[in-house]
Amino acid sequence: MIIRVLLADDHSLLRNGLKRLFSETADIVVVAEAVDGPDALEKMRHGGWDVALLDVNMPGMNGLEVLRRIMANNASHRVLMLSMYPEDEYAIRAMRAGASAYLTKDSPTDLLMTVIRRLANGGKYVSPALAEQLLFKPESSAGVALHSTLSDRELHVLKLIVTGVSLTAIAEELSLSVKTVSTYRSRIMEKMNMQNNAQLIRYATEHELTE
């Protein structure tokens, strides 16, 4: 069985590295590549792939938004979220949005291969730590980190703000108006009970959201 993989990541070095890795296997082949969110969504909708490797943070539309849209069309799609962000930031959101697995980009290559093959055979993969969170993490906000109350888009905007990206630049990257981005910022401030960017940056640093 040949496993057809779609790679969606805006970093060409990572895509090229994965292609070289897969070229050494007898059963995994890259059939399509995407460089941003809209490109990923279009190529995923086009079909012809068995497993998609989808980055969380991509220009135009983040990976979680792409995931939600593609799963709305076909909930049987097998999507592996491959991200630089640790599990405790995005994994639960991704799995609840329909992802079949979540791995960080520093995961061992043999684990990546194993997960891809498992997904291609109809299975899923969650790490023991993530499985515990999915089973036991409460849905209420009591005791939950403030940033976990944000929507996927709000969390994305927060990460851009605290890394010093201006509202205008955020608007350009996300294909939104500056007014819309400003509204997101206001919602973030309200939900997190913050008054200014300095407080957001301090919080983000304490919770390791700036990497």
ZAMAR-413820 format. One record per atom (N, C-alpha, C): residue number from 1; residue in three letters; z negated, y, x. Coordinates in steps of 0.001 Angstrom, whole numbers. Each point is the difference from the previous one (the first is absolute). Layout:
BEGIN
nr; rest; Z; Y; X
NUM; ALA; Z; Y; X
...
***
This chain:
BEGIN
nr; rest; Z; Y; X
1; MET; 0; -1203; 841
1; MET; 0; 1203; -841
1; MET; 0; 1249; 874
2; ILE; 967; 874; -223
2; ILE; 69; 1263; 715
2; ILE; -709; 1069; -830
3; ILE; -952; 685; 613
3; ILE; -759; 1042; -681
3; ILE; 649; 1348; 307
4; ARG; 483; 666; -1039
4; ARG; 663; 1294; 162
4; ARG; -1029; 1115; -136
5; VAL; -121; 804; 1062
5; VAL; -1024; 1038; 64
5; VAL; 622; 1388; -91
6; LEU; -647; 855; -775
6; LEU; 357; 1415; -64
6; LEU; -1084; 775; 740
7; LEU; 391; 802; 997
7; LEU; -946; 806; 777
7; LEU; 42; 1443; -470
8; ALA; -1122; 521; -445
8; ALA; -80; 1400; -439
8; ALA; -1070; 710; 808
9; ASP; 445; 754; 1005
9; ASP; -917; 740; 869
9; ASP; 784; 1126; 647
10; ASP; -596; 1188; 105
10; ASP; 731; 1135; 550
10; ASP; 12; 33; 1526
11; HIS; -643; -960; 646
11; HIS; -10; -44; 1467
11; HIS; 1002; -1049; 495
12; SER; 1040; 466; 657
12; SER; 1050; -912; 472
12; SER; -528; -962; 1055
13; LEU; -959; 439; 814
13; LEU; -550; -886; 1025
13; LEU; -663; -1217; -632
14; LEU; -736; 215; -1079
14; LEU; -654; -1126; -668
14; LEU; 1035; -915; -639
15; ARG; 1004; 585; -660
15; ARG; 1032; -834; -619
15; ARG; 732; -826; 1050
16; ASN; 347; 630; 1108
16; ASN; 716; -720; 1050
16; ASN; -862; -1097; 613
17; GLY; -1286; 288; 155
17; GLY; -906; -1004; 537
17; GLY; -117; -1211; -913
18; LEU; -102; 261; -1300
18; LEU; -93; -1106; -957
18; LEU; 1307; -790; -55
19; LYS; 1124; 692; 96
19; LYS; 1289; -710; -7
19; LYS; 117; -925; 1206
20; ARG; -445; 473; 1161
20; ARG; 32; -861; 1187
20; ARG; -927; -1202; -184
21; LEU; -1161; 253; -591
21; LEU; -956; -1076; -246
21; LEU; 596; -1050; -929
22; PHE; 582; 453; -1088
22; PHE; 559; -934; -973
22; PHE; 1237; -721; 526
23; SER; 720; 636; 924
23; SER; 1208; -634; 550
23; SER; -343; -1251; 799
24; GLU; -1273; -120; 399
24; GLU; -431; -1169; 755
24; GLU; -414; -1153; -904
25; THR; 47; 225; -1320
25; THR; -337; -1058; -953
25; THR; 1276; -596; -573
26; ALA; -139; -1175; -580
26; ALA; 1158; -661; -592
26; ALA; 109; 243; -1493
27; ASP; -1042; 596; -587
27; ASP; -20; 81; -1462
27; ASP; -231; 1399; -563
28; ILE; -144; 1029; 853
28; ILE; -229; 1357; -507
28; ILE; 1097; 921; 510
29; VAL; 668; 693; -910
29; VAL; 1083; 900; 378
29; VAL; -141; 1322; -752
30; VAL; 219; 1115; 687
30; VAL; -39; 1316; -627
30; VAL; 1357; 287; -628
31; VAL; 7; 243; -1310
31; VAL; 1259; 227; -709
31; VAL; 195; 1456; -406
32; ALA; -1071; 806; 67
32; ALA; 119; 1412; -373
32; ALA; -1138; 786; 631
33; GLU; 265; 1286; 243
33; GLU; -1013; 902; 552
33; GLU; -22; 1283; -819
34; ALA; -1174; 597; -115
34; ALA; -155; 1279; -698
34; ALA; -844; 922; 867
35; VAL; 331; 1293; -26
35; VAL; -647; 954; 909
35; VAL; -943; 973; -707
36; ASP; 1; -5; -1341
36; ASP; -930; 844; -738
36; ASP; -232; -600; -1381
37; GLY; -864; 643; -785
37; GLY; -358; -553; -1299
37; GLY; 1166; -176; -962
38; PRO; 791; 1053; -257
38; PRO; 1138; -139; -916
38; PRO; 1007; -1045; 469
39; ASP; 247; -50; 1307
39; ASP; 908; -998; 568
39; ASP; -536; -1402; -239
40; ALA; -1312; -177; 192
40; ALA; -616; -1303; -225
40; ALA; 138; -425; -1454
41; LEU; -277; 913; -925
41; LEU; 74; -329; -1416
41; LEU; 1416; -403; -393
42; GLU; 986; 743; 485
42; GLU; 1394; -309; -336
42; GLU; 398; -1377; 522
43; LYS; -340; -297; 1253
43; LYS; 403; -1280; 580
43; LYS; -789; -1164; -580
44; MET; -1245; 242; -375
44; MET; -769; -1061; -640
44; MET; 576; -316; -1376
45; ARG; 419; 1032; -716
45; ARG; 602; -211; -1320
45; ARG; 1349; -706; 92
46; HIS; 673; 195; 1130
46; HIS; 1309; -631; 197
46; HIS; -121; -1512; 103
47; GLY; -1142; -480; 463
47; GLY; -226; -1442; 78
47; GLY; 554; -617; 1279
48; GLY; 72; -1325; 2
48; GLY; 514; -717; 1148
48; GLY; -1039; -286; 1072
49; TRP; -1284; 170; -327
49; TRP; -1071; -255; 959
49; TRP; -1075; -878; -637
50; ASP; -770; -674; 850
50; ASP; -1072; -876; -477
50; ASP; -1377; 621; 195
51; VAL; -195; 658; 1141
51; VAL; -1274; 645; 314
51; VAL; 287; 1390; 547
52; ALA; -699; 1006; -524
52; ALA; 135; 1364; 511
52; ALA; -1237; 365; 803
53; LEU; 223; 565; 1182
53; LEU; -1090; 548; 806
53; LEU; 30; 1508; -199
54; LEU; -1011; 517; -668
54; LEU; 2; 1390; -452
54; LEU; -1140; 786; 626
55; ASP; 343; 1078; 699
55; ASP; -1011; 864; 612
55; ASP; -670; 843; -1085
56; VAL; -1272; 320; 205
56; VAL; -721; 838; -961
56; VAL; 435; 1456; 99
57; ASN; 47; 519; 1211
57; ASN; 250; 1427; 195
57; ASN; 1445; 239; 419
58; MET; 841; 395; -971
58; MET; 1402; 288; 287
58; MET; 381; 1343; -612
59; PRO; 969; 688; 603
59; PRO; 432; 1287; -560
59; PRO; 720; -173; -1336
60; GLY; -63; 1054; -808
60; GLY; 713; -6; -1279
60; GLY; -781; -615; -1137
61; MET; -569; -1184; 240
61; MET; -781; -723; -1012
61; MET; -832; -1030; 746
62; ASN; -1313; 10; -190
62; ASN; -794; -948; 775
62; ASN; 174; -1426; -497
63; GLY; -404; -938; 848
63; GLY; 244; -1403; -296
63; GLY; -649; -493; -1277
64; LEU; -1181; 510; -332
64; LEU; -655; -434; -1228
64; LEU; 784; 428; -1233
65; GLU; 593; 1186; 60
65; GLU; 811; 456; -1124
65; GLU; 1254; -851; -135
66; VAL; 620; -322; 1141
66; VAL; 1155; -902; -10
66; VAL; -398; -1346; -591
67; LEU; -1143; -504; 437
67; LEU; -483; -1296; -487
67; LEU; -189; 4; -1503
68; ARG; -650; 1024; -527
68; ARG; -243; 56; -1443
68; ARG; 1316; 13; -776
69; ARG; 973; 746; 495
69; ARG; 1273; 108; -709
69; ARG; 779; -1309; 40
70; ILE; 11; -650; 1157
70; ILE; 774; -1235; 97
70; ILE; -672; -1128; -777
71; MET; -1326; -14; -32
71; MET; -685; -1047; -747
71; MET; 137; 213; -1505
72; ALA; 209; 1248; -417
72; ALA; 227; 267; -1424
72; ALA; 1321; -608; -450
73; ASN; 943; -104; 937
73; ASN; 1303; -592; -325
73; ASN; -43; -1517; 46
74; ASN; -763; -543; 964
74; ASN; -52; -1453; 162
74; ASN; -1309; -367; 678
75; ALA; -946; -454; -780
75; ALA; -1344; -281; 519
75; ALA; -47; -1228; 896
76; SER; 1107; -737; 116
76; SER; 15; -1194; 848
76; SER; 410; 296; 1435
77; HIS; 341; 1256; 297
77; HIS; 383; 361; 1367
77; HIS; -1133; -319; 975
78; ARG; 382; -423; 1195
78; ARG; -969; -297; 1053
78; ARG; 22; 1136; 1013
79; VAL; -1070; 786; 20
79; VAL; -69; 1180; 863
79; VAL; -1230; -86; 899
80; LEU; 250; 107; 1303
80; LEU; -1069; 40; 991
80; LEU; -159; 1441; 457
81; MET; -1145; 594; -297
81; MET; -287; 1350; 471
81; MET; -439; -97; 1457
82; LEU; 732; 679; 870
82; LEU; -285; -40; 1430
82; LEU; -313; 1424; 436
83; SER; -1244; 248; 393
83; SER; -434; 1377; 196
83; SER; -892; 174; 1214
84; MET; -43; 1241; 499
84; MET; -935; 322; 1087
84; MET; -1393; 247; -555
85; TYR; -124; 188; -1320
85; TYR; -1300; 298; -597
85; TYR; -818; -1278; -196
86; PRO; -1293; 41; 274
86; PRO; -844; -1189; -178
86; PRO; -96; -403; -1459
87; GLU; -402; -1247; -203
87; GLU; -49; -562; -1351
87; GLU; -828; 829; -968
88; ASP; -1121; 528; 466
88; ASP; -918; 654; -931
88; ASP; 547; 1299; -565
89; GLU; 1141; 491; 531
89; GLU; 593; 1219; -536
89; GLU; 1040; -274; -1077
90; TYR; 878; -973; 250
90; TYR; 1148; -166; -893
90; TYR; 183; -1414; -557
91; ALA; -636; -993; 578
91; ALA; 314; -1375; -372
91; ALA; -278; -303; -1471
92; ILE; -1157; 441; -497
92; ILE; -330; -284; -1396
92; ILE; 997; 698; -931
93; ARG; 341; 1239; 313
93; ARG; 998; 716; -807
93; ARG; 1315; -765; -4
94; ALA; 409; -480; 1179
94; ALA; 1280; -698; 120
94; ALA; -1; -1306; -786
95; MET; -1049; -782; 141
95; MET; -52; -1290; -692
95; MET; -48; 190; -1515
96; ARG; -740; 989; -450
96; ARG; -75; 243; -1438
96; ARG; 1290; 590; -551
97; ALA; 818; 583; 903
97; ALA; 1300; 532; -426
97; ALA; 1080; -1076; 9
98; GLY; -337; -1193; 504
98; GLY; 951; -1102; -62
98; GLY; 431; -583; 1329
99; ALA; -512; 515; 1118
99; ALA; 364; -557; 1300
99; ALA; -483; -1452; 105
100; SER; 742; -811; 726
100; SER; -390; -1394; 202
100; SER; -857; -177; 1241
101; ALA; 3; 1013; 876
101; ALA; -810; -64; 1219
101; ALA; -106; 1391; 606
102; TYR; -1016; 172; 840
102; TYR; -191; 1266; 720
102; TYR; -430; -342; 1413
103; LEU; 754; 501; 981
103; LEU; -342; -208; 1405
103; LEU; 53; 1337; 733
104; THR; -875; 163; 982
104; THR; 98; 1175; 855
104; THR; 1022; -282; 1103
105; LYS; 538; 1068; 564
105; LYS; 1073; -154; 982
105; LYS; -474; -595; 1325
106; ASP; -1299; -89; 189
106; ASP; -505; -624; 1215
106; ASP; -380; -1468; -227
107; SER; 435; -558; -1133
107; SER; -284; -1410; -279
107; SER; 767; -893; 973
108; PRO; -518; -1190; 313
108; PRO; 705; -933; 889
108; PRO; 1357; -384; -567
109; THR; 977; -165; 872
109; THR; 1355; -327; -467
109; THR; 52; -1355; -698
110; ASP; -815; -952; 460
110; ASP; 41; -1304; -660
110; ASP; -537; 80; -1419
111; LEU; -970; 900; -240
111; LEU; -494; 197; -1360
111; LEU; 1078; 627; -860
112; LEU; 717; 981; 544
112; LEU; 1097; 632; -742
112; LEU; 1032; -1035; -421
113; MET; 393; -870; 912
113; MET; 979; -1049; -312
113; MET; -526; -927; -1093
114; THR; -1251; -388; 132
114; THR; -608; -903; -980
114; THR; -15; 627; -1386
115; VAL; -368; 1278; -61
115; VAL; -76; 684; -1286
115; VAL; 1387; 140; -628
116; ILE; 990; 362; 785
116; ILE; 1360; 121; -525
116; ILE; 469; -1322; -600
117; ARG; -246; -1082; 705
117; ARG; 420; -1325; -500
117; ARG; -778; -389; -1255
118; ARG; -1275; 344; -33
118; ARG; -802; -302; -1187
118; ARG; 527; 759; -1216
119; LEU; 322; 1285; 197
119; LEU; 520; 805; -1100
119; LEU; 1345; -526; -479
120; ALA; 845; -396; 941
120; ALA; 1326; -510; -362
120; ALA; -99; -1273; -830
121; ASN; -1107; -730; 173
121; ASN; -216; -1236; -769
121; ASN; -796; 241; -1276
122; GLY; -158; 1278; -352
122; GLY; -653; 326; -1259
122; GLY; -1486; 250; 86
123; GLY; -564; -12; 1207
123; GLY; -1428; 201; 138
123; GLY; -376; 1451; 253
124; LYS; -1280; 216; 227
124; LYS; -525; 1315; 341
124; LYS; -938; -152; 1187
125; TYR; -387; 1129; 579
125; TYR; -954; -58; 1106
125; TYR; -967; 1164; -103
126; VAL; -1284; -309; 91
126; VAL; -1029; 1036; 137
126; VAL; -979; -479; 1060
127; SER; -456; 915; 822
127; SER; -992; -353; 1005
127; SER; -1324; -290; -705
128; PRO; -902; -735; 644
128; PRO; -1309; -273; -625
128; PRO; -738; 1282; -401
129; ALA; 61; 1025; 858
129; ALA; -698; 1258; -308
129; ALA; 602; 665; -1223
130; LEU; 1331; -8; -87
130; LEU; 664; 619; -1142
130; LEU; -255; -793; -1276
131; ALA; -12; -1313; 109
131; ALA; -266; -840; -1175
131; ALA; -1366; 328; -587
132; GLU; -976; 218; 869
132; GLU; -1351; 334; -475
132; GLU; 1; 1347; -715
133; GLN; 747; 977; 562
133; GLN; 60; 1313; -641
133; GLN; 668; -79; -1360
134; LEU; 1088; -775; -81
134; LEU; 726; -127; -1267
134; LEU; -858; -660; -1067
135; LEU; -849; -926; 417
135; LEU; -827; -721; -956
135; LEU; -1233; 779; -428
136; PHE; -586; 725; 941
136; PHE; -1310; 566; -263
136; PHE; -84; 1512; 15
137; LYS; 1060; 700; 436
137; LYS; -96; 1457; 35
137; LYS; -58; 541; -1418
138; PRO; -993; 786; -350
138; PRO; -100; 534; -1361
138; PRO; 1091; 1000; -293
139; GLU; 411; 54; -1251
139; GLU; 1028; 938; -426
139; GLU; -573; 1386; -250
140; SER; -1310; 72; -213
140; SER; -603; 1301; -274
140; SER; -79; 807; 1279
141; SER; -248; 1286; -155
141; SER; -39; 873; 1166
141; SER; -1367; 13; 673
142; ALA; -981; -649; -591
142; ALA; -1345; 10; 566
142; ALA; -8; -673; 1363
143; GLY; -442; 739; 999
143; GLY; -97; -578; 1330
143; GLY; 1323; -145; 716
144; VAL; 1079; 490; -582
144; VAL; 1328; -144; 592
144; VAL; 334; 1276; 764
145; ALA; 671; -138; 1133
145; ALA; 380; 1160; 805
145; ALA; 819; 977; -842
146; LEU; -207; 1291; 247
146; LEU; 653; 1028; -808
146; LEU; 1519; -128; -5
147; HIS; 591; -335; 1148
147; HIS; 1466; -49; 50
147; HIS; 577; -1163; -808
148; SER; -844; -975; -353
148; SER; 504; -1124; -794
148; SER; 255; 411; -1449
149; THR; -481; 1180; -394
149; THR; 248; 485; -1363
149; THR; 1358; 695; -115
150; LEU; 655; 218; 1133
150; LEU; 1281; 703; -11
150; LEU; 1137; -941; -377
151; SER; 1052; 567; -585
151; SER; 1207; -774; -259
151; SER; 703; -264; 1324
152; ASP; 994; -874; -6
152; ASP; 740; -301; 1223
152; ASP; 636; 1267; 571
153; ARG; 615; 802; -853
153; ARG; 655; 1212; 474
153; ARG; -1036; 1005; 527
154; GLU; -1125; 115; -690
154; GLU; -1042; 927; 448
154; GLU; -547; -415; 1364
155; LEU; -187; -1298; 205
155; LEU; -485; -482; 1287
155; LEU; 1008; 296; 1100
156; HIS; 1275; -151; -314
156; HIS; 1064; 304; 965
156; HIS; -41; 1482; 376
157; VAL; -108; 850; -1006
157; VAL; -67; 1445; 249
157; VAL; -1240; 342; 817
158; LEU; -1124; -612; -324
158; LEU; -1228; 231; 753
158; LEU; 203; -310; 1475
159; LYS; 601; -1128; 301
159; LYS; 207; -398; 1391
159; LYS; 877; 1008; 737
160; LEU; 1001; 533; -695
160; LEU; 874; 994; 626
160; LEU; -744; 1308; 233
161; ILE; -795; 417; -973
161; ILE; -758; 1248; 129
161; ILE; -945; -58; 1192
162; VAL; -748; -1091; 112
162; VAL; -1027; -69; 1042
162; VAL; 586; -198; 1395
163; THR; 1290; -344; 79
163; THR; 642; -93; 1313
163; THR; 701; 1299; 363
164; GLY; -199; 1038; -840
164; GLY; 507; 1319; 342
164; GLY; 1372; 351; -528
165; VAL; 537; -820; -884
165; VAL; 1318; 283; -572
165; VAL; -145; 1069; -1082
166; SER; 844; 1014; 40
166; SER; -82; 1080; -980
166; SER; 468; -479; -1368
167; LEU; -392; 732; -1045
167; LEU; 421; -362; -1353
167; LEU; 1513; 46; -131
168; THR; 628; 972; 665
168; THR; 1457; 107; -44
168; THR; 656; -1221; 632
169; ALA; -528; -420; 1141
169; ALA; 556; -1176; 674
169; ALA; -248; -1271; -809
170; ILE; -1167; -86; -638
170; ILE; -290; -1157; -856
170; ILE; 993; -46; -1155
171; ALA; 261; 1159; -594
171; ALA; 949; 75; -1110
171; ALA; 1375; -486; 431
172; GLU; 423; 407; 1189
172; GLU; 1310; -427; 501
172; GLU; 24; -1504; 252
173; GLU; -1060; -522; 597
173; GLU; -36; -1433; 313
173; GLU; -4; -855; -1259
174; LEU; -704; 453; -1036
174; LEU; -132; -798; -1227
174; LEU; 1011; 385; -1075
175; SER; 884; 945; 332
175; SER; 1014; 465; -954
175; SER; -646; 549; -1273
176; LEU; -1032; 811; 198
176; LEU; -706; 627; -1108
176; LEU; 19; 1510; 193
177; SER; -377; 739; -1046
177; SER; -135; 1449; 142
177; SER; -1347; 308; 653
178; VAL; -86; 1163; 624
178; VAL; -1265; 410; 610
178; VAL; -1082; 131; -1071
179; LYS; 403; 440; -1188
179; LYS; -954; 137; -1103
179; LYS; -594; -1358; -375
180; THR; 838; -1031; -25
180; THR; -481; -1341; -343
180; THR; -969; -510; 1057
181; VAL; 343; 216; 1273
181; VAL; -884; -430; 1077
181; VAL; -1327; 749; -79
182; SER; 63; 1290; -330
182; SER; -1217; 792; -146
182; SER; -869; -558; -1127
183; THR; 651; -460; -1065
183; THR; -734; -611; -1110
183; THR; -689; -1281; 450
184; TYR; 710; -811; 806
184; TYR; -612; -1219; 546
184; TYR; -1227; 349; 838
185; ARG; 136; 1040; 824
185; ARG; -1124; 410; 847
185; ARG; -1196; 397; -865
186; SER; 258; 739; -1084
186; SER; -1080; 418; -888
186; SER; -686; -1201; -641
187; ARG; 797; -1003; -399
187; ARG; -573; -1208; -598
187; ARG; -867; -747; 1010
188; ILE; 487; -56; 1237
188; ILE; -747; -675; 1057
188; ILE; -1348; 690; 199
189; MET; 37; 1326; 90
189; MET; -1229; 772; 182
189; MET; -983; -244; -1147
190; GLU; 531; -18; -1206
190; GLU; -855; -183; -1178
190; GLU; -610; -1397; -30
191; LYS; 830; -1033; 230
191; LYS; -497; -1367; -59
191; LYS; -1028; -294; 1091
192; MET; 199; 637; 1168
192; MET; -873; -284; 1125
192; MET; -1113; 1032; 156
193; ASN; -15; 980; -926
193; ASN; -1037; 1036; 10
193; ASN; -36; 745; 1336
194; MET; 1200; 389; 454
194; MET; 134; 733; 1257
194; MET; 507; 1413; -302
195; GLN; -261; 901; 932
195; GLN; 365; 1401; -219
195; GLN; 1144; 481; 894
196; ASN; 197; -643; 1122
196; ASN; 1022; 465; 933
196; ASN; 511; -1139; 882
197; ASN; 1040; 315; 802
197; ASN; 596; -1011; 869
197; ASN; -960; -489; 1079
198; ALA; -874; 893; 452
198; ALA; -950; -393; 1043
198; ALA; -885; -1151; -476
199; GLN; -432; 68; -1258
199; GLN; -823; -1074; -552
199; GLN; 808; -1290; -124
200; LEU; 1271; 136; -404
200; LEU; 871; -1175; -102
200; LEU; 175; -655; 1365
201; ILE; 228; 827; 1019
201; ILE; 215; -516; 1348
201; ILE; -1248; -712; 511
202; ARG; -1164; 597; -257
202; ARG; -1256; -618; 424
202; ARG; -175; -1361; -672
203; TYR; 253; -34; -1297
203; TYR; -124; -1259; -749
203; TYR; 993; -1031; 535
204; ALA; 1244; 429; 190
204; ALA; 1049; -918; 469
204; ALA; -330; -566; 1373
205; THR; -576; 825; 857
205; THR; -390; -452; 1333
205; THR; -1114; -1032; -92
206; GLU; -982; 263; -838
206; GLU; -1131; -922; -156
206; GLU; 451; -1345; -566
207; HIS; 1044; 18; -832
207; HIS; 463; -1233; -646
207; HIS; 1264; -542; 646
208; GLU; 334; 513; 1185
208; GLU; 1141; -482; 790
208; GLU; 1301; 7; -794
209; LEU; 251; 1120; -688
209; LEU; 1231; 141; -774
209; LEU; 1064; 812; 732
210; THR; -285; 397; 1222
210; THR; 920; 890; 709
210; THR; 923; -725; 961
211; GLU; -110; -1313; 113
211; GLU; 852; -745; 939
211; GLU; 1391; -179; -585
***
